[in-house]
Structures are given as structure tokens and as C-alpha cells.
Amino acid sequence: MGQQIKINRRTLLLGSAVTLGSTLLGCRPSAVDTLAISLLTDSVPAEVLKKFRQQTTAPVKFQMLNQLSDLFYQLQRWQSPKKSNSFSLKQLLPWVKDPKQLQPDNLVSLDDYWLISAIAQDLIEPLQLAPESLEKLPADWLQNWQQLINQGIQGQIGQNPAAKNQNTASEQNLWAAPYRVQSLAIVYRQGKVLAPLGAEPFSSWRDLLEPTLQNRIAMPDHPRIVLGLLQKIRSGSFNPSVESSTKTPPTAAEVEQQLTEQLGDLLAQLNRQVKTYDGENALKALINDDVDVAISWSADIVAAQQRYQDLKMTIPTEGSLLSADVWVRPKGAPMNETAKTWIDYCWETGPATQISRSGEGLSPIFLGKEAALPEVLASSALPLEAIQNSEPILPLSAAVQTAYFDFWRKGRGGEKMSDE
């Protein structure tokens, strides 16, 4: 009878661990090749995701999240050190990464509302794209996009110490890659809003002030959007032009005084038109027949039109306010070739057309002044001329933000505007 080998529980556990570790190390794909992306649900069509998987040899993982806020909080969690426990799995299985050492996804989708905060909080880093990749975007649009980010970074300096260490955007230092642009739009029930014979309703934003629409409009409860719209009616731009009597930037009180002089009467007039200011349910008020007109984002309107076919969306040809969905690189995430290939892929005509076909947004590759839409997008819900005449929402300095909210708080409910 051969010699019997005694195997106790500790020997078995360690022996199994070595075998399991060798197996895991042998099967785990290299981080150089693997691509992990967290993105907003339905922001990229399923067929685009499927085709990319088919044409790349690297493992690809797409994680869908329902809210942009969830994606932003995920960026924050990756940069927040986890508390160490008295017992760590790494003590038992040394080859297993400790949770606090897990790599973030290669790319995450955000929109420009969250972008500047992500930069200021040091949650993301530049994408490091090749110049030939950026040539797929219209040069004039890309220049405006870079300017938007730079203004946002400069506006954060002094408000957040981390922002002082951030570099401005350039072709070699792109903070975010836009892949879909949507617009602020007017939506109404057909047959409920009349226009002069032979004309469509709302050829201009000023039409919202027509006396026949008194107490019939729902708008977002957000000073940046509402006051931006009044700026558009007054001066032709959604973004404010703030003046200072000295070389130093104006104070919040000075900006508020300017807003009172420029927009006080217009806001009082708009208040008579608006039945409800609601940040979440302006569109819902229209669906419920509480109002006949609403102001909302095009993506939300197009989604609602699939169920409520009597809703009509329009964007005045004079232009609107744009919001971009973008790819960002979490801080510390590897920017491998597969990640760069994915961004390039989103800017190719085929996938960009698919992203634009839903009508919820347009790819930025079609936004150049000389650009023409593919034939399949000719009847897009977003009129190209109106989108090309539109502008991004520029970040505001701390003083201007304070002035906007104070002016809005006093004027929103019809409270008498004063010089106090």
C-alpha cells in the first residue's frame, strides 16, 4: 500500500487557490485590449453597439445606466478611496485585485451640463486623440466646442482648487468627445395652437409671448434656460453679454442690476404666459392637457411623440440652445487603442447616421456650416438649418450664476422687481 498523503483544510484551500489563480491569470484578457464603457441607456442604438462588437477582436463591455447623474456619481466613486476592512480578500487570494484598486471603465458618457464639474473635481483626464480623428468633426464647430470647455475651466478657477491644475482644451488635449447633440425645442398639440394662414406656429421664440397663449405654457423651472430664452428674444443669443464699468469682472449685484434693466419687463410678460414652471414635468403638463405648449429638450419630445402622435415639435430657424452627449475618460483609466477606435467609429458616417436616425439628436459630424445630411436623415425631426444656427450653453462665472438665481427668485412668481 502506497504512502498516504494527509491533506488538511488549510493545504486544500491554498492548493486550490494556486490552481484557481493560475486559471484566472491565464483567462483574464489584457487591459491593453479590453474595452469597458458606461453609457446612458438608449443614447446609442443597439445595432451600433452590436456592429462594433462584431468588427473588433478585443473584448467589449457596455454597461447601461438610466440617468446622467448616475454616470457622474460613478466617476466620483472611482476617485473616492474605499475604507480598508480588517480582512481583505487580497490577504487570501493575492492575485485578486482589491476593490479600491479596480480600474475604472475606459470611457463614460456624460453631457456638457456635467462636464465642467467633472473637470473641476479632477474626475476625468484628456482623451489623447490623434489629430486625424478630430478631422472628422467640422473645424468651426470643434473650435466653438473647445472654447466652451475653456471658458468653463476658467470659470471654475477660484471656486475649486482642483480646477487650477487643469489645462485648457486643445486638439491634443480634448477633454470630451461629443457624439450626439440635442436642442431645446417648442412642443404643442396640433389643432390647439393656430398660426397665420399659410404659416407654421412658432417661427420665432418671440411667438411665445403672443397674448393668445396667456396661461397656456409649461416651462422648465431653471433660470439658465428661461432667462437664456429671454436673452434670445432680446438680443439674439441665449448666452448673456455681461458688461463691467471697470476692468475687474462685475459683482453679482451689478449683474443682477443689468438683468433687471434688460429682462425685467420681458420676464413679467412671460410670467403671464406660463401656467407652470416645472423642472421635471413641463412636458408631462402638456401630455396631461394642463397646457397647450411646453418647452423641453428634443430627445424627451421625440420619445414622447412615439406614444402621443398629436404632439408637434418645432425649433425656430433663428436657432436654439444645444446640449451635447460626450465620451469622457475617467481619471486613471487606460486610453487604449480600442477606446480610440470606438470614438472614431462613432464619428464615421454610418454609425453617426444611425445615432441620428432616432430624431433625438444629431451627430456633430453633420453640424458644419457646409454640411449636408445623408438622404435618410432628410426628414429628421431636428431641422439642420435651425441646429446649425444654434449655440451651446456657455458656463457662467460664480457672480453671474448668483445674479441669475437671485433675479429668478424675485421675478419668477411675478414678485415686483426692485432695485434693492
LINWO-V145226 format. One record per backbone hydrogen bond with DSSP energy under -1.0 kcal/mol. CO is the residue of the C=O (numbers start at 1). NH is the residue of the N-H. E is the energy in kcal/mol with one decimal. If there is no record, write none. Layout:
BEGIN
co=(CO & CO)
nh=(NH & NH)
e=(E & E)
END
This chain:
BEGIN
co=(8 & 9 & 10 & 11 & 12 & 13 & 14 & 15 & 16 & 17 & 18 & 19 & 20 & 21 & 22 & 23 & 24 & 30 & 30 & 35 & 36 & 36 & 37 & 38 & 39 & 40 & 45 & 46 & 47 & 48 & 49 & 50 & 51 & 59 & 61 & 63 & 65 & 67 & 68 & 69 & 70 & 71 & 72 & 73 & 74 & 77 & 88 & 89 & 93 & 98 & 99 & 107 & 108 & 110 & 111 & 111 & 114 & 115 & 116 & 117 & 118 & 119 & 123 & 130 & 130 & 131 & 133 & 134 & 138 & 139 & 140 & 141 & 142 & 143 & 144 & 145 & 146 & 147 & 148 & 149 & 150 & 151 & 152 & 153 & 156 & 156 & 160 & 161 & 162 & 163 & 170 & 174 & 177 & 180 & 181 & 182 & 183 & 185 & 186 & 187 & 188 & 189 & 196 & 204 & 205 & 206 & 207 & 210 & 211 & 213 & 216 & 216 & 217 & 217 & 218 & 219 & 220 & 222 & 223 & 225 & 226 & 227 & 228 & 229 & 230 & 231 & 232 & 251 & 252 & 253 & 254 & 255 & 256 & 257 & 258 & 259 & 260 & 263 & 264 & 265 & 266 & 267 & 270 & 270 & 272 & 273 & 273 & 276 & 281 & 283 & 284 & 285 & 285 & 286 & 292 & 293 & 294 & 296 & 297 & 298 & 299 & 300 & 301 & 304 & 304 & 308 & 310 & 312 & 314 & 316 & 320 & 321 & 322 & 323 & 324 & 325 & 325 & 326 & 327 & 328 & 329 & 330 & 334 & 336 & 337 & 338 & 339 & 340 & 341 & 342 & 345 & 348 & 349 & 350 & 351 & 352 & 353 & 356 & 362 & 363 & 364 & 368 & 374 & 375 & 377 & 383 & 384 & 385 & 387 & 391 & 397 & 398 & 399 & 400 & 401 & 402 & 403 & 404 & 405 & 406 & 407 & 408 & 411)
nh=(12 & 13 & 14 & 15 & 16 & 17 & 18 & 19 & 20 & 21 & 22 & 23 & 24 & 25 & 26 & 27 & 28 & 33 & 34 & 61 & 106 & 107 & 63 & 109 & 65 & 43 & 49 & 50 & 51 & 52 & 53 & 54 & 55 & 35 & 37 & 39 & 41 & 71 & 72 & 73 & 74 & 75 & 76 & 77 & 78 & 80 & 91 & 93 & 96 & 101 & 102 & 38 & 328 & 326 & 114 & 115 & 118 & 119 & 120 & 121 & 123 & 122 & 331 & 133 & 134 & 135 & 136 & 137 & 142 & 143 & 144 & 145 & 146 & 147 & 148 & 149 & 150 & 151 & 152 & 153 & 154 & 155 & 156 & 157 & 159 & 160 & 163 & 164 & 165 & 166 & 173 & 127 & 327 & 325 & 362 & 323 & 298 & 296 & 314 & 294 & 312 & 192 & 199 & 207 & 208 & 209 & 210 & 213 & 214 & 216 & 292 & 293 & 275 & 276 & 295 & 278 & 222 & 226 & 227 & 229 & 230 & 231 & 232 & 233 & 234 & 235 & 236 & 255 & 256 & 257 & 258 & 259 & 260 & 261 & 262 & 263 & 264 & 267 & 268 & 269 & 270 & 271 & 273 & 274 & 215 & 216 & 217 & 219 & 285 & 287 & 288 & 290 & 291 & 289 & 189 & 218 & 187 & 185 & 301 & 302 & 303 & 304 & 305 & 307 & 308 & 311 & 190 & 188 & 186 & 319 & 391 & 184 & 393 & 182 & 112 & 179 & 180 & 110 & 177 & 108 & 125 & 333 & 336 & 340 & 341 & 342 & 343 & 344 & 345 & 346 & 348 & 352 & 353 & 354 & 355 & 356 & 357 & 359 & 181 & 366 & 367 & 371 & 377 & 378 & 380 & 387 & 388 & 389 & 390 & 322 & 401 & 402 & 403 & 404 & 405 & 406 & 407 & 408 & 409 & 410 & 411 & 412 & 414)
e=(-2.2 & -2.3 & -2.4 & -2.5 & -2.6 & -2.1 & -2.1 & -2.0 & -3.1 & -2.9 & -2.3 & -2.1 & -2.8 & -2.6 & -1.8 & -1.8 & -2.2 & -1.2 & -2.2 & -2.7 & -1.3 & -1.6 & -3.0 & -2.0 & -2.3 & -2.1 & -1.6 & -2.6 & -2.2 & -1.9 & -2.0 & -1.9 & -1.6 & -2.5 & -2.8 & -2.6 & -2.5 & -1.3 & -2.2 & -2.5 & -1.7 & -1.7 & -1.8 & -2.4 & -2.0 & -1.1 & -1.3 & -3.1 & -2.0 & -2.6 & -1.4 & -2.0 & -2.8 & -2.9 & -1.3 & -1.1 & -2.0 & -2.0 & -2.8 & -2.3 & -2.7 & -1.5 & -2.7 & -1.3 & -1.3 & -1.0 & -1.6 & -1.7 & -2.8 & -2.2 & -1.9 & -2.2 & -2.6 & -2.1 & -2.2 & -1.9 & -2.5 & -2.5 & -1.8 & -2.5 & -2.5 & -2.1 & -1.1 & -1.1 & -2.3 & -1.7 & -1.4 & -1.2 & -1.4 & -1.5 & -1.1 & -2.9 & -2.2 & -3.5 & -2.6 & -2.4 & -2.8 & -2.0 & -2.8 & -2.6 & -3.0 & -1.9 & -2.4 & -1.3 & -1.9 & -2.2 & -1.7 & -2.2 & -1.6 & -1.9 & -1.9 & -1.7 & -2.9 & -1.3 & -1.8 & -2.7 & -1.7 & -2.5 & -2.3 & -2.2 & -1.9 & -2.3 & -2.2 & -2.2 & -2.3 & -3.5 & -1.5 & -2.3 & -2.6 & -1.9 & -1.9 & -2.5 & -2.4 & -2.1 & -2.6 & -3.2 & -1.3 & -3.0 & -1.9 & -2.1 & -2.6 & -2.6 & -1.1 & -1.8 & -1.2 & -1.3 & -1.6 & -2.2 & -2.1 & -2.1 & -2.3 & -2.4 & -1.1 & -1.6 & -1.4 & -2.1 & -2.6 & -3.0 & -2.0 & -2.9 & -1.8 & -1.9 & -2.3 & -1.4 & -2.7 & -1.5 & -2.5 & -2.2 & -2.5 & -2.1 & -2.2 & -2.3 & -1.0 & -2.9 & -1.6 & -2.7 & -1.4 & -2.2 & -2.3 & -2.2 & -2.2 & -2.2 & -1.2 & -1.8 & -2.4 & -1.9 & -1.7 & -2.3 & -2.5 & -2.0 & -1.4 & -2.7 & -2.2 & -2.0 & -2.6 & -1.4 & -1.3 & -1.5 & -2.5 & -1.8 & -1.7 & -1.8 & -2.1 & -1.7 & -2.1 & -2.1 & -2.9 & -1.4 & -1.4 & -2.7 & -2.6 & -2.3 & -2.2 & -2.7 & -2.3 & -2.4 & -2.8 & -2.5 & -2.6 & -1.9 & -2.1 & -2.7 & -1.5)
END
